[in-house]
Amino acid sequence: MEIWPIGVFVSCDAGLGLPLEAVREVGVPTVQLHAPHSQSRSAEHAAALSARLAELGIEATCMFAGFEGESYANIPTVERTVGLAPPSTRAARLVELKEIADFARQMGVTSVGLHVGFIPHDAESAGFIALADAMADVCQHCAAQGQAVHLETGQEPVDVLLQFIQRVGQDNLHVNFDPANMILYGSGEPLPALQTLAPHVQSVHCKDATWSDQPGKTWGTEVPLGAGDVDIEAFLRALKQIGYTGPLTIEREIAQDRDRQKAEIQEAVTLLERLRQKLA
């Protein structure tokens, strides 16, 4: 595979990603897949989806988990509902996350991604330790079938995420670095965070955003790639500096306007192709 193949975050029947059938028109060689609904996670569907990707000439590089009951309505709601962090839903979601990993394995996808949720900031707290132990359990399940786990950045400062990775202590736990999420959540400047997390970064999202006037309390605003505060050229230069050569996966979550979503993703592809050529 070439250095920095361009990709798109895609949804089959769940999530806010670009529909799979639109990927051919965008013209990219890789995708990250949002895991389908539970009733679609059969061996037959895995085979059919794999065959469709092969027909399109597209490689699935990571499968992202999502769970019933998650809401990104605002930051406090994310803290209450997203990922493995909420104790009340953790046990059921651990089971489902392993099922998603199994579905990904049936498709030959070797990485599973997720938002783990808001990690407690106190590394000595019972909540932090319990969440890390749950994550270690998932990592062990995935390692047994040759898969890595990618934690998406954004909901915690970089030092908390590093402590969490160290506490989990599993070699197959990595980072999916999303610079826009750092801005959207108000959790820190993206480029210094990338440098700090460099040894762990195995996948990235190319997404852009502007800061909230109350970072960490209210959402920033997601905007088209190149129109926000990330500085996408500087981001790519930083990726080059840390030696990252994997896919540049575009994420644009405006599923309520599919035509606009596809148009802005196409513009993002053009921008990344230009920058990739410039920085090669």
PyMOL commands that set and color helices and strands:
alter all, ss='L'
color gray80, all
select helices_A, chain A and resi 20-26+38-40+43-56+75-81+87-107+126-143+158-168+179-185+190-200+232-242+258-279
alter helices_A, ss='H'
color red, helices_A
select strands_A, chain A and resi 6-11+18-19+30-34+59-64+111-114+148-152+173-177+201-206+208-210+221-223+248-250
alter strands_A, ss='S'
color yellow, strands_A
deselect
rebuild
show_as cartoon
